[in-house]
Amino acid sequence: MYMSDFPDKIDGDAYRITWLIRRLFRVMGQVAAGYLEDLDVTSTDRAVMELVYPDKRLSVPDIARRYRVSRQHVQVTVNALMEKGLVTAMDNPHHKRSPLIALEQEGRALFETILARDQDALDAVFADIPRADRRQARETLEKLLNNLS
């Protein structure tokens, strides 16, 4: 288990939870990168596609706020997704210079493939974890995220 890598002389559940979340985030990212690679999709592409799936329309600044990254980072990703024909830019009635981004049909179909792969990976990861424990973990993580927001 990864706890053998935990720094000596650091105590406290809050620190250990944070340490585990960081490791879990990295490992889950590596797992996802593995099953996204043959689809020619990065984890960043996946995150942007998820925010507009199935039929949402968001501006680049809206995506950046929700994803909690810079607008420039999202713009680079959106440009790449547009070049692949996975998303499109549409007129934004609220802002002429900030179009709304939406999935193209091909992007929607690709994201449904990604969701199926996500589910397979999650089924394997959570196989030995009871539903009550999952619910408790989810509720705790939601509280942590809300406290940081």
N, CA, C and O atoms as a GROMACS GRO file, in nm:
protein
  596
    1MET      N    1   0.084  -0.119   0.000
    1MET     CA    2   0.000   0.000   0.000
    1MET      C    3   0.088   0.125   0.000
    1MET      O    4   0.204   0.120   0.040
    2TYR      N    5   0.033   0.233  -0.044
    2TYR     CA    6   0.106   0.359  -0.057
    2TYR      C    7   0.140   0.424   0.076
    2TYR      O    8   0.224   0.514   0.080
    3MET      N    9   0.078   0.382   0.185
    3MET     CA   10   0.105   0.446   0.313
    3MET      C   11   0.250   0.427   0.355
    3MET      O   12   0.300   0.505   0.436
    4SER      N   13   0.320   0.328   0.303
    4SER     CA   14   0.461   0.311   0.335
    4SER      C   15   0.542   0.430   0.281
    4SER      O   16   0.653   0.455   0.328
    5ASP      N   17   0.488   0.502   0.184
    5ASP     CA   18   0.554   0.620   0.129
    5ASP      C   19   0.522   0.747   0.206
    5ASP      O   20   0.578   0.853   0.179
    6PHE      N   21   0.431   0.736   0.303
    6PHE     CA   22   0.388   0.854   0.378
    6PHE      C   23   0.506   0.910   0.458
    6PHE      O   24   0.579   0.833   0.521
    7PRO      N   25   0.525   1.042   0.456
    7PRO     CA   26   0.638   1.103   0.527
    7PRO      C   27   0.636   1.070   0.677
    7PRO      O   28   0.533   1.079   0.743
    8ASP      N   29   0.752   1.033   0.728
    8ASP     CA   30   0.766   1.008   0.871
    8ASP      C   31   0.743   1.136   0.950
    8ASP      O   32   0.766   1.246   0.899
    9LYS      N   33   0.699   1.122   1.071
    9LYS     CA   34   0.684   1.230   1.167
    9LYS      C   35   0.578   1.332   1.129
    9LYS      O   36   0.573   1.441   1.186
   10ILE      N   37   0.492   1.299   1.034
   10ILE     CA   38   0.378   1.385   1.004
   10ILE      C   39   0.255   1.308   1.049
   10ILE      O   40   0.231   1.196   1.006
   11ASP      N   41   0.178   1.371   1.135
   11ASP     CA   42   0.064   1.302   1.193
   11ASP      C   43  -0.062   1.383   1.164
   11ASP      O   44  -0.056   1.500   1.128
   12GLY      N   45  -0.173   1.320   1.180
   12GLY     CA   46  -0.300   1.387   1.164
   12GLY      C   47  -0.378   1.334   1.047
   12GLY      O   48  -0.326   1.319   0.937
   13ASP      N   49  -0.505   1.306   1.073
   13ASP     CA   50  -0.591   1.251   0.969
   13ASP      C   51  -0.609   1.346   0.852
   13ASP      O   52  -0.610   1.303   0.737
   14ALA      N   53  -0.623   1.476   0.880
   14ALA     CA   54  -0.646   1.572   0.771
   14ALA      C   55  -0.529   1.570   0.672
   14ALA      O   56  -0.550   1.571   0.551
   15TYR      N   57  -0.407   1.566   0.724
   15TYR     CA   58  -0.291   1.563   0.635
   15TYR      C   59  -0.287   1.432   0.558
   15TYR      O   60  -0.261   1.431   0.438
   16ARG      N   61  -0.313   1.321   0.626
   16ARG     CA   62  -0.309   1.191   0.560
   16ARG      C   63  -0.416   1.180   0.451
   16ARG      O   64  -0.391   1.124   0.344
   17ILE      N   65  -0.535   1.232   0.479
   17ILE     CA   66  -0.642   1.231   0.378
   17ILE      C   67  -0.598   1.311   0.256
   17ILE      O   68  -0.614   1.266   0.143
   18THR      N   69  -0.543   1.430   0.280
   18THR     CA   70  -0.498   1.515   0.169
   18THR      C   71  -0.388   1.445   0.090
   18THR      O   72  -0.388   1.449  -0.033
   19TRP      N   73  -0.296   1.382   0.160
   19TRP     CA   74  -0.187   1.308   0.096
   19TRP      C   75  -0.242   1.196   0.008
   19TRP      O   76  -0.197   1.177  -0.105
   20LEU      N   77  -0.340   1.123   0.061
   20LEU     CA   78  -0.401   1.013  -0.016
   20LEU      C   79  -0.477   1.065  -0.137
   20LEU      O   80  -0.472   1.003  -0.244
   21ILE      N   81  -0.548   1.177  -0.123
   21ILE     CA   82  -0.622   1.234  -0.236
   21ILE      C   83  -0.524   1.269  -0.349
   21ILE      O   84  -0.552   1.243  -0.466
   22ARG      N   85  -0.412   1.328  -0.314
   22ARG     CA   86  -0.312   1.362  -0.417
   22ARG      C   87  -0.264   1.238  -0.490
   22ARG      O   88  -0.256   1.238  -0.613
   23ARG      N   89  -0.232   1.132  -0.416
   23ARG     CA   90  -0.185   1.008  -0.479
   23ARG      C   91  -0.295   0.944  -0.562
   23ARG      O   92  -0.270   0.898  -0.674
   24LEU      N   93  -0.415   0.942  -0.509
   24LEU     CA   94  -0.529   0.884  -0.580
   24LEU      C   95  -0.555   0.958  -0.711
   24LEU      O   96  -0.582   0.896  -0.814
   25PHE      N   97  -0.548   1.091  -0.707
   25PHE     CA   98  -0.568   1.172  -0.826
   25PHE      C   99  -0.466   1.134  -0.934
   25PHE      O  100  -0.502   1.117  -1.050
   26ARG      N  101  -0.340   1.121  -0.895
   26ARG     CA  102  -0.236   1.087  -0.992
   26ARG      C  103  -0.255   0.947  -1.050
   26ARG      O  104  -0.244   0.927  -1.171
   27VAL      N  105  -0.284   0.851  -0.964
   27VAL     CA  106  -0.301   0.713  -1.011
   27VAL      C  107  -0.424   0.702  -1.101
   27VAL      O  108  -0.419   0.637  -1.205
   28MET      N  109  -0.534   0.766  -1.061
   28MET     CA  110  -0.654   0.760  -1.145
   28MET      C  111  -0.629   0.828  -1.279
   28MET      O  112  -0.679   0.782  -1.382
   29GLY      N  113  -0.552   0.935  -1.279
   29GLY     CA  114  -0.516   1.001  -1.405
   29GLY      C  115  -0.435   0.910  -1.495
   29GLY      O  116  -0.455   0.908  -1.616
   30GLN      N  117  -0.342   0.834  -1.437
   30GLN     CA  118  -0.262   0.741  -1.515
   30GLN      C  119  -0.347   0.629  -1.573
   30GLN      O  120  -0.329   0.589  -1.688
   31VAL      N  121  -0.441   0.579  -1.493
   31VAL     CA  122  -0.530   0.473  -1.542
   31VAL      C  123  -0.613   0.526  -1.659
   31VAL      O  124  -0.624   0.461  -1.762
   32ALA      N  125  -0.672   0.645  -1.642
   32ALA     CA  126  -0.754   0.703  -1.748
   32ALA      C  127  -0.670   0.730  -1.873
   32ALA      O  128  -0.715   0.704  -1.985
   33ALA      N  129  -0.550   0.781  -1.855
   33ALA     CA  130  -0.464   0.809  -1.971
   33ALA      C  131  -0.440   0.681  -2.050
   33ALA      O  132  -0.432   0.684  -2.173
   34GLY      N  133  -0.429   0.569  -1.980
   34GLY     CA  134  -0.407   0.442  -2.047
   34GLY      C  135  -0.522   0.400  -2.137
   34GLY      O  136  -0.500   0.350  -2.247
   35TYR      N  137  -0.646   0.421  -2.090
   35TYR     CA  138  -0.758   0.378  -2.175
   35TYR      C  139  -0.809   0.489  -2.267
   35TYR      O  140  -0.902   0.466  -2.344
   36LEU      N  141  -0.750   0.608  -2.259
   36LEU     CA  142  -0.786   0.716  -2.352
   36LEU      C  143  -0.689   0.724  -2.470
   36LEU      O  144  -0.722   0.778  -2.576
   37GLU      N  145  -0.570   0.670  -2.450
   37GLU     CA  146  -0.463   0.687  -2.548
   37GLU      C  147  -0.502   0.643  -2.689
   37GLU      O  148  -0.476   0.714  -2.786
   38ASP      N  149  -0.564   0.526  -2.702
   38ASP     CA  150  -0.598   0.478  -2.836
   38ASP      C  151  -0.713   0.558  -2.899
   38ASP      O  152  -0.740   0.545  -3.018
   39LEU      N  153  -0.780   0.640  -2.819
   39LEU     CA  154  -0.888   0.725  -2.871
   39LEU      C  155  -0.835   0.862  -2.914
   39LEU      O  156  -0.910   0.945  -2.966
   40ASP      N  157  -0.704   0.886  -2.894
   40ASP     CA  158  -0.641   1.014  -2.926
   40ASP      C  159  -0.706   1.128  -2.846
   40ASP      O  160  -0.733   1.236  -2.899
   41VAL      N  161  -0.729   1.100  -2.718
   41VAL     CA  162  -0.790   1.198  -2.628
   41VAL      C  163  -0.703   1.207  -2.503
   41VAL      O  164  -0.662   1.105  -2.448
   42THR      N  165  -0.674   1.330  -2.460
   42THR     CA  166  -0.601   1.349  -2.336
   42THR      C  167  -0.699   1.362  -2.220
   42THR      O  168  -0.819   1.376  -2.240
   43SER      N  169  -0.647   1.357  -2.099
   43SER     CA  170  -0.735   1.374  -1.982
   43SER      C  171  -0.794   1.515  -1.980
   43SER      O  172  -0.906   1.534  -1.933
   44THR      N  173  -0.721   1.613  -2.030
   44THR     CA  174  -0.774   1.749  -2.039
   44THR      C  175  -0.886   1.757  -2.142
   44THR      O  176  -0.988   1.821  -2.118
   45ASP      N  177  -0.867   1.692  -2.258
   45ASP     CA  178  -0.974   1.685  -2.358
   45ASP      C  179  -1.099   1.625  -2.295
   45ASP      O  180  -1.210   1.675  -2.313
   46ARG      N  181  -1.078   1.515  -2.222
   46ARG     CA  182  -1.188   1.444  -2.159
   46ARG      C  183  -1.263   1.534  -2.062
   46ARG      O  184  -1.386   1.535  -2.059
   47ALA      N  185  -1.188   1.610  -1.984
   47ALA     CA  186  -1.251   1.698  -1.885
   47ALA      C  187  -1.338   1.805  -1.951
   47ALA      O  188  -1.449   1.833  -1.905
   48VAL      N  189  -1.289   1.864  -2.059
   48VAL     CA  190  -1.366   1.966  -2.130
   48VAL      C  191  -1.491   1.903  -2.193
   48VAL      O  192  -1.600   1.959  -2.186
   49MET      N  193  -1.473   1.787  -2.255
   49MET     CA  194  -1.587   1.719  -2.318
   49MET      C  195  -1.693   1.685  -2.213
   49MET      O  196  -1.813   1.695  -2.240
   50GLU      N  197  -1.648   1.644  -2.095
   50GLU     CA  198  -1.742   1.608  -1.989
   50GLU      C  199  -1.830   1.726  -1.949
   50GLU      O  200  -1.948   1.710  -1.922
   51LEU      N  201  -1.770   1.845  -1.946
   51LEU     CA  202  -1.845   1.963  -1.904
   51LEU      C  203  -1.954   2.004  -2.002
   51LEU      O  204  -2.053   2.067  -1.963
   52VAL      N  205  -1.938   1.970  -2.130
   52VAL     CA  206  -2.040   2.007  -2.229
   52VAL      C  207  -2.126   1.889  -2.273
   52VAL      O  208  -2.214   1.904  -2.358
   53TYR      N  209  -2.101   1.772  -2.215
   53TYR     CA  210  -2.179   1.652  -2.248
   53TYR      C  211  -2.312   1.656  -2.175
   53TYR      O  212  -2.316   1.705  -2.062
   54PRO      N  213  -2.422   1.608  -2.233
   54PRO     CA  214  -2.435   1.568  -2.373
   54PRO      C  215  -2.467   1.686  -2.464
   54PRO      O  216  -2.424   1.690  -2.580
   55ASP      N  217  -2.543   1.783  -2.413
   55ASP     CA  218  -2.586   1.893  -2.499
   55ASP      C  219  -2.572   2.029  -2.433
   55ASP      O  220  -2.648   2.121  -2.465
   56LYS      N  221  -2.478   2.044  -2.341
   56LYS     CA  222  -2.457   2.174  -2.278
   56LYS      C  223  -2.379   2.264  -2.374
   56LYS      O  224  -2.305   2.217  -2.461
   57ARG      N  225  -2.398   2.391  -2.355
   57ARG     CA  226  -2.324   2.491  -2.432
   57ARG      C  227  -2.263   2.588  -2.332
   57ARG      O  228  -2.334   2.659  -2.261
   58LEU      N  229  -2.130   2.591  -2.328
   58LEU     CA  230  -2.059   2.677  -2.234
   58LEU      C  231  -1.952   2.756  -2.307
   58LEU      O  232  -1.893   2.707  -2.404
   59SER      N  233  -1.926   2.876  -2.260
   59SER     CA  234  -1.815   2.955  -2.314
   59SER      C  235  -1.684   2.904  -2.255
   59SER      O  236  -1.684   2.833  -2.154
   60VAL      N  237  -1.574   2.940  -2.317
   60VAL     CA  238  -1.443   2.901  -2.265
   60VAL      C  239  -1.424   2.953  -2.122
   60VAL      O  240  -1.377   2.877  -2.037
   61PRO      N  241  -1.459   3.079  -2.091
   61PRO     CA  242  -1.446   3.124  -1.952
   61PRO      C  243  -1.533   3.044  -1.855
   61PRO      O  244  -1.492   3.018  -1.741
   62ASP      N  245  -1.653   3.004  -1.898
   62ASP     CA  246  -1.738   2.921  -1.812
   62ASP      C  247  -1.674   2.785  -1.785
   62ASP      O  248  -1.675   2.736  -1.672
   63ILE      N  249  -1.618   2.724  -1.889
   63ILE     CA  250  -1.552   2.595  -1.873
   63ILE      C  251  -1.433   2.610  -1.778
   63ILE      O  252  -1.412   2.527  -1.690
   64ALA      N  253  -1.355   2.715  -1.796
   64ALA     CA  254  -1.237   2.739  -1.711
   64ALA      C  255  -1.278   2.754  -1.565
   64ALA      O  256  -1.212   2.699  -1.477
   65ARG      N  257  -1.385   2.827  -1.539
   65ARG     CA  258  -1.432   2.844  -1.400
   65ARG      C  259  -1.474   2.711  -1.340
   65ARG      O  260  -1.438   2.680  -1.226
   66ARG      N  261  -1.548   2.633  -1.415
   66ARG     CA  262  -1.598   2.505  -1.363
   66ARG      C  263  -1.485   2.402  -1.348
   66ARG      O  264  -1.488   2.321  -1.255
   67TYR      N  265  -1.387   2.406  -1.436
   67TYR     CA  266  -1.275   2.313  -1.434
   67TYR      C  267  -1.164   2.363  -1.341
   67TYR      O  268  -1.074   2.287  -1.304
   68ARG      N  269  -1.172   2.490  -1.304
   68ARG     CA  270  -1.077   2.556  -1.214
   68ARG      C  271  -0.936   2.559  -1.271
   68ARG      O  272  -0.838   2.527  -1.204
   69VAL      N  273  -0.930   2.600  -1.398
   69VAL     CA  274  -0.802   2.620  -1.465
   69VAL      C  275  -0.809   2.752  -1.541
   69VAL      O  276  -0.914   2.817  -1.544
   70SER      N  277  -0.698   2.792  -1.601
   70SER     CA  278  -0.695   2.919  -1.672
   70SER      C  279  -0.778   2.912  -1.801
   70SER      O  280  -0.793   2.806  -1.861
   71ARG      N  281  -0.829   3.027  -1.840
   71ARG     CA  282  -0.904   3.037  -1.965
   71ARG      C  283  -0.815   3.000  -2.083
   71ARG      O  284  -0.860   2.936  -2.179
   72GLN      N  285  -0.689   3.041  -2.077
   72GLN     CA  286  -0.595   3.011  -2.186
   72GLN      C  287  -0.575   2.860  -2.202
   72GLN      O  288  -0.568   2.809  -2.314
   73HIS      N  289  -0.566   2.790  -2.090
   73HIS     CA  290  -0.551   2.644  -2.093
   73HIS      C  291  -0.671   2.579  -2.161
   73HIS      O  292  -0.656   2.489  -2.244
   74VAL      N  293  -0.790   2.625  -2.125
   74VAL     CA  294  -0.912   2.570  -2.185
   74VAL      C  295  -0.918   2.605  -2.333
   74VAL      O  296  -0.958   2.522  -2.415
   75GLN      N  297  -0.878   2.727  -2.369
   75GLN     CA  298  -0.884   2.769  -2.510
   75GLN      C  299  -0.795   2.680  -2.596
   75GLN      O  300  -0.835   2.642  -2.706
   76VAL      N  301  -0.676   2.648  -2.548
   76VAL     CA  302  -0.586   2.560  -2.622
   76VAL      C  303  -0.651   2.423  -2.642
   76VAL      O  304  -0.645   2.365  -2.751
   77THR      N  305  -0.713   2.372  -2.537
   77THR     CA  306  -0.780   2.241  -2.545
   77THR      C  307  -0.899   2.246  -2.640
   77THR      O  308  -0.916   2.157  -2.722
   78VAL      N  309  -0.980   2.350  -2.628
   78VAL     CA  310  -1.096   2.364  -2.717
   78VAL      C  311  -1.051   2.374  -2.863
   78VAL      O  312  -1.112   2.314  -2.951
   79ASN      N  313  -0.944   2.449  -2.889
   79ASN     CA  314  -0.893   2.460  -3.026
   79ASN      C  315  -0.854   2.324  -3.082
   79ASN      O  316  -0.883   2.292  -3.197
   80ALA      N  317  -0.788   2.243  -2.998
   80ALA     CA  318  -0.748   2.108  -3.042
   80ALA      C  319  -0.870   2.021  -3.067
   80ALA      O  320  -0.874   1.945  -3.164
   81LEU      N  321  -0.969   2.030  -2.981
   81LEU     CA  322  -1.092   1.952  -2.999
   81LEU      C  323  -1.168   1.995  -3.124
   81LEU      O  324  -1.229   1.913  -3.191
   82MET      N  325  -1.163   2.125  -3.154
   82MET     CA  326  -1.227   2.174  -3.276
   82MET      C  327  -1.156   2.121  -3.400
   82MET      O  328  -1.220   2.084  -3.498
   83GLU      N  329  -1.022   2.118  -3.395
   83GLU     CA  330  -0.945   2.066  -3.510
   83GLU      C  331  -0.977   1.919  -3.535
   83GLU      O  332  -0.974   1.874  -3.649
   84LYS      N  333  -1.008   1.845  -3.429
   84LYS     CA  334  -1.044   1.703  -3.442
   84LYS      C  335  -1.191   1.684  -3.480
   84LYS      O  336  -1.235   1.572  -3.505
   85GLY      N  337  -1.268   1.794  -3.485
   85GLY     CA  338  -1.410   1.784  -3.519
   85GLY      C  339  -1.497   1.732  -3.406
   85GLY      O  340  -1.606   1.681  -3.430
   86LEU      N  341  -1.450   1.745  -3.282
   86LEU     CA  342  -1.524   1.691  -3.167
   86LEU      C  343  -1.613   1.794  -3.100
   86LEU      O  344  -1.714   1.759  -3.039
   87VAL      N  345  -1.576   1.923  -3.112
   87VAL     CA  346  -1.660   2.030  -3.058
   87VAL      C  347  -1.675   2.138  -3.164
   87VAL      O  348  -1.600   2.143  -3.261
   88THR      N  349  -1.773   2.222  -3.142
   88THR     CA  350  -1.796   2.334  -3.233
   88THR      C  351  -1.819   2.460  -3.151
   88THR      O  352  -1.855   2.453  -3.033
   89ALA      N  353  -1.798   2.574  -3.213
   89ALA     CA  354  -1.825   2.703  -3.150
   89ALA      C  355  -1.953   2.759  -3.209
   89ALA      O  356  -1.972   2.760  -3.330
   90MET      N  357  -2.041   2.807  -3.121
   90MET     CA  358  -2.170   2.860  -3.163
   90MET      C  359  -2.183   3.004  -3.113
   90MET      O  360  -2.118   3.043  -3.016
   91ASP      N  361  -2.267   3.081  -3.180
   91ASP     CA  362  -2.291   3.218  -3.136
   91ASP      C  363  -2.341   3.218  -2.992
   91ASP      O  364  -2.422   3.135  -2.952
   92ASN      N  365  -2.290   3.315  -2.916
   92ASN     CA  366  -2.332   3.333  -2.778
   92ASN      C  367  -2.417   3.459  -2.771
   92ASN      O  368  -2.365   3.568  -2.793
   93PRO      N  369  -2.546   3.447  -2.742
   93PRO     CA  370  -2.632   3.565  -2.739
   93PRO      C  371  -2.595   3.664  -2.628
   93PRO      O  372  -2.639   3.779  -2.632
   94HIS      N  373  -2.516   3.621  -2.531
   94HIS     CA  374  -2.481   3.707  -2.418
   94HIS      C  375  -2.344   3.771  -2.432
   94HIS      O  376  -2.309   3.861  -2.356
   95HIS      N  377  -2.265   3.725  -2.531
   95HIS     CA  378  -2.130   3.778  -2.546
   95HIS      C  379  -2.080   3.750  -2.687
   95HIS      O  380  -2.052   3.635  -2.721
   96LYS      N  381  -2.068   3.853  -2.767
   96LYS     CA  382  -2.032   3.835  -2.908
   96LYS      C  383  -1.893   3.775  -2.930
   96LYS      O  384  -1.872   3.702  -3.026
   97ARG      N  385  -1.798   3.805  -2.840
   97ARG     CA  386  -1.661   3.759  -2.861
   97ARG      C  387  -1.627   3.631  -2.786
   97ARG      O  388  -1.512   3.587  -2.788
   98SER      N  389  -1.725   3.571  -2.719
   98SER     CA  390  -1.700   3.448  -2.643
   98SER      C  391  -1.804   3.344  -2.683
   98SER      O  392  -1.908   3.331  -2.618
   99PRO      N  393  -1.776   3.269  -2.790
   99PRO     CA  394  -1.874   3.172  -2.840
   99PRO      C  395  -1.902   3.061  -2.739
   99PRO      O  396  -1.824   3.037  -2.646
  100LEU      N  397  -2.013   2.995  -2.760
  100LEU     CA  398  -2.049   2.879  -2.678
  100LEU      C  399  -1.990   2.754  -2.742
  100LEU      O  400  -1.994   2.738  -2.864
  101ILE      N  401  -1.935   2.667  -2.660
  101ILE     CA  402  -1.873   2.544  -2.707
  101ILE      C  403  -1.971   2.430  -2.682
  101ILE      O  404  -2.028   2.418  -2.574
  102ALA      N  405  -1.989   2.346  -2.783
  102ALA     CA  406  -2.079   2.231  -2.773
  102ALA      C  407  -2.015   2.112  -2.843
  102ALA      O  408  -1.933   2.128  -2.933
  103LEU      N  409  -2.055   1.993  -2.800
  103LEU     CA  410  -2.006   1.872  -2.866
  103LEU      C  411  -2.069   1.856  -3.003
  103LEU      O  412  -2.188   1.880  -3.022
  104GLU      N  413  -1.988   1.814  -3.098
  104GLU     CA  414  -2.039   1.769  -3.226
  104GLU      C  415  -2.091   1.626  -3.206
  104GLU      O  416  -2.064   1.565  -3.103
  105GLN      N  417  -2.164   1.575  -3.303
  105GLN     CA  418  -2.215   1.438  -3.294
  105GLN      C  419  -2.101   1.338  -3.270
  105GLN      O  420  -2.114   1.248  -3.187
  106GLU      N  421  -1.991   1.355  -3.342
  106GLU     CA  422  -1.876   1.265  -3.326
  106GLU      C  423  -1.817   1.276  -3.185
  106GLU      O  424  -1.777   1.176  -3.126
  107GLY      N  425  -1.813   1.398  -3.131
  107GLY     CA  426  -1.763   1.418  -2.996
  107GLY      C  427  -1.852   1.353  -2.891
  107GLY      O  428  -1.804   1.296  -2.794
  108ARG      N  429  -1.982   1.363  -2.912
  108ARG     CA  430  -2.078   1.301  -2.820
  108ARG      C  431  -2.063   1.150  -2.823
  108ARG      O  432  -2.061   1.085  -2.718
  109ALA      N  433  -2.052   1.093  -2.941
  109ALA     CA  434  -2.034   0.947  -2.953
  109ALA      C  435  -1.902   0.903  -2.889
  109ALA      O  436  -1.898   0.801  -2.820
  110LEU      N  437  -1.796   0.979  -2.912
  110LEU     CA  438  -1.667   0.946  -2.853
  110LEU      C  439  -1.676   0.953  -2.701
  110LEU      O  440  -1.622   0.866  -2.631
  111PHE      N  441  -1.742   1.055  -2.648
  111PHE     CA  442  -1.750   1.068  -2.503
  111PHE      C  443  -1.832   0.954  -2.443
  111PHE      O  444  -1.805   0.912  -2.330
  112GLU      N  445  -1.931   0.904  -2.515
  112GLU     CA  446  -2.007   0.788  -2.465
  112GLU      C  447  -1.918   0.664  -2.458
  112GLU      O  448  -1.934   0.582  -2.368
  113THR      N  449  -1.824   0.650  -2.551
  113THR     CA  450  -1.726   0.543  -2.544
  113THR      C  451  -1.637   0.562  -2.420
  113THR      O  452  -1.608   0.466  -2.349
  114ILE      N  453  -1.595   0.685  -2.396
  114ILE     CA  454  -1.513   0.716  -2.279
  114ILE      C  455  -1.589   0.683  -2.151
  114ILE      O  456  -1.532   0.625  -2.059
  115LEU      N  457  -1.717   0.719  -2.145
  115LEU     CA  458  -1.798   0.690  -2.026
  115LEU      C  459  -1.807   0.539  -2.000
  115LEU      O  460  -1.802   0.496  -1.885
  116ALA      N  461  -1.819   0.462  -2.105
  116ALA     CA  462  -1.825   0.316  -2.088
  116ALA      C  463  -1.692   0.264  -2.033
  116ALA      O  464  -1.690   0.177  -1.946
  117ARG      N  465  -1.582   0.317  -2.083
  117ARG     CA  466  -1.451   0.276  -2.031
  117ARG      C  467  -1.432   0.322  -1.886
  117ARG      O  468  -1.377   0.250  -1.804
  118ASP      N  469  -1.480   0.444  -1.858
  118ASP     CA  470  -1.476   0.493  -1.719
  118ASP      C  471  -1.549   0.396  -1.627
  118ASP      O  472  -1.500   0.359  -1.521
  119GLN      N  473  -1.668   0.355  -1.670
  119GLN     CA  474  -1.750   0.267  -1.586
  119GLN      C  475  -1.681   0.134  -1.562
  119GLN      O  476  -1.684   0.082  -1.451
  120ASP      N  477  -1.619   0.078  -1.665
  120ASP     CA  478  -1.546  -0.048  -1.647
  120ASP      C  479  -1.433  -0.031  -1.545
  120ASP      O  480  -1.415  -0.116  -1.458
  121ALA      N  481  -1.359   0.079  -1.556
  121ALA     CA  482  -1.249   0.104  -1.462
  121ALA      C  483  -1.302   0.124  -1.321
  121ALA      O  484  -1.246   0.072  -1.225
  122LEU      N  485  -1.410   0.199  -1.307
  122LEU     CA  486  -1.468   0.224  -1.175
  122LEU      C  487  -1.525   0.098  -1.113
  122LEU      O  488  -1.513   0.076  -0.993
  123ASP      N  489  -1.588   0.016  -1.194
  123ASP     CA  490  -1.641  -0.112  -1.143
  123ASP      C  491  -1.529  -0.195  -1.082
  123ASP      O  492  -1.547  -0.258  -0.978
  124ALA      N  493  -1.414  -0.197  -1.147
  124ALA     CA  494  -1.300  -0.274  -1.096
  124ALA      C  495  -1.245  -0.212  -0.968
  124ALA      O  496  -1.216  -0.284  -0.873
  125VAL      N  497  -1.230  -0.081  -0.966
  125VAL     CA  498  -1.173  -0.013  -0.849
  125VAL      C  499  -1.263  -0.024  -0.727
  125VAL      O  500  -1.215  -0.043  -0.616
  126PHE      N  501  -1.392  -0.012  -0.747
  126PHE     CA  502  -1.487  -0.010  -0.635
  126PHE      C  503  -1.548  -0.146  -0.603
  126PHE      O  504  -1.637  -0.155  -0.518
  127ALA      N  505  -1.503  -0.250  -0.668
  127ALA     CA  506  -1.564  -0.383  -0.653
  127ALA      C  507  -1.571  -0.430  -0.508
  127ALA      O  508  -1.670  -0.491  -0.468
  128ASP      N  509  -1.469  -0.404  -0.429
  128ASP     CA  510  -1.464  -0.454  -0.291
  128ASP      C  511  -1.504  -0.349  -0.188
  128ASP      O  512  -1.484  -0.370  -0.069
  129ILE      N  513  -1.560  -0.238  -0.232
  129ILE     CA  514  -1.598  -0.131  -0.140
  129ILE      C  515  -1.750  -0.126  -0.129
  129ILE      O  516  -1.818  -0.100  -0.229
  130PRO      N  517  -1.805  -0.150  -0.010
  130PRO     CA  518  -1.951  -0.149   0.007
  130PRO      C  519  -2.013  -0.014  -0.028
  130PRO      O  520  -1.950   0.091  -0.014
  131ARG      N  521  -2.137  -0.018  -0.075
  131ARG     CA  522  -2.208   0.104  -0.115
  131ARG      C  523  -2.212   0.208  -0.003
  131ARG      O  524  -2.197   0.327  -0.030
  132ALA      N  525  -2.233   0.165   0.120
  132ALA     CA  526  -2.239   0.259   0.232
  132ALA      C  527  -2.105   0.332   0.248
  132ALA      O  528  -2.103   0.452   0.276
  133ASP      N  529  -1.996   0.262   0.229
  133ASP     CA  530  -1.863   0.325   0.238
  133ASP      C  531  -1.842   0.422   0.122
  133ASP      O  532  -1.784   0.530   0.140
  134ARG      N  533  -1.890   0.385   0.006
  134ARG     CA  534  -1.880   0.475  -0.110
  134ARG      C  535  -1.956   0.604  -0.083
  134ARG      O  536  -1.905   0.714  -0.108
  135ARG      N  537  -2.077   0.590  -0.033
  135ARG     CA  538  -2.161   0.706  -0.004
  135ARG      C  539  -2.093   0.797   0.098
  135ARG      O  540  -2.090   0.919   0.081
  136GLN      N  541  -2.038   0.738   0.204
  136GLN     CA  542  -1.970   0.815   0.308
  136GLN      C  543  -1.849   0.889   0.251
  136GLN      O  544  -1.826   1.006   0.282
  137ALA      N  545  -1.771   0.820   0.168
  137ALA     CA  546  -1.655   0.883   0.106
  137ALA      C  547  -1.698   0.998   0.016
  137ALA      O  548  -1.638   1.106   0.020
  138ARG      N  549  -1.802   0.977  -0.063
  138ARG     CA  550  -1.852   1.083  -0.152
  138ARG      C  551  -1.897   1.204  -0.072
  138ARG      O  552  -1.863   1.317  -0.107
  139GLU      N  553  -1.972   1.181   0.033
  139GLU     CA  554  -2.022   1.292   0.115
  139GLU      C  555  -1.907   1.369   0.179
  139GLU      O  556  -1.911   1.492   0.186
  140THR      N  557  -1.807   1.299   0.225
  140THR     CA  558  -1.691   1.364   0.286
  140THR      C  559  -1.614   1.446   0.183
  140THR      O  560  -1.576   1.560   0.211
  141LEU      N  561  -1.592   1.390   0.065
  141LEU     CA  562  -1.522   1.464  -0.039
  141LEU      C  563  -1.601   1.585  -0.085
  141LEU      O  564  -1.542   1.690  -0.113
  142GLU      N  565  -1.733   1.573  -0.092
  142GLU     CA  566  -1.817   1.689  -0.127
  142GLU      C  567  -1.802   1.800  -0.024
  142GLU      O  568  -1.794   1.917  -0.060
  143LYS      N  569  -1.800   1.764   0.104
  143LYS     CA  570  -1.781   1.864   0.209
  143LYS      C  571  -1.645   1.932   0.196
  143LYS      O  572  -1.634   2.054   0.210
  144LEU      N  573  -1.540   1.852   0.170
  144LEU     CA  574  -1.407   1.911   0.152
  144LEU      C  575  -1.406   2.008   0.035
  144LEU      O  576  -1.352   2.119   0.046
  145LEU      N  577  -1.463   1.968  -0.076
  145LEU     CA  578  -1.466   2.055  -0.193
  145LEU      C  579  -1.545   2.182  -0.164
  145LEU      O  580  -1.503   2.291  -0.204
  146ASN      N  581  -1.658   2.170  -0.097
  146ASN     CA  582  -1.738   2.288  -0.063
  146ASN      C  583  -1.660   2.381   0.030
  146ASN      O  584  -1.670   2.503   0.017
  147ASN      N  585  -1.583   2.325   0.122
  147ASN     CA  586  -1.503   2.409   0.212
  147ASN      C  587  -1.393   2.485   0.138
  147ASN      O  588  -1.351   2.592   0.180
  148LEU      N  589  -1.348   2.429   0.028
  148LEU     CA  590  -1.244   2.494  -0.052
  148LEU      C  591  -1.301   2.593  -0.154
  148LEU      O  592  -1.226   2.673  -0.210
  149SER      N  593  -1.429   2.588  -0.177
  149SER     CA  594  -1.490   2.672  -0.281
  149SER      C  595  -1.522   2.810  -0.232
  149SER      O  596  -1.574   2.892  -0.308
   0.00000   0.00000   0.00000
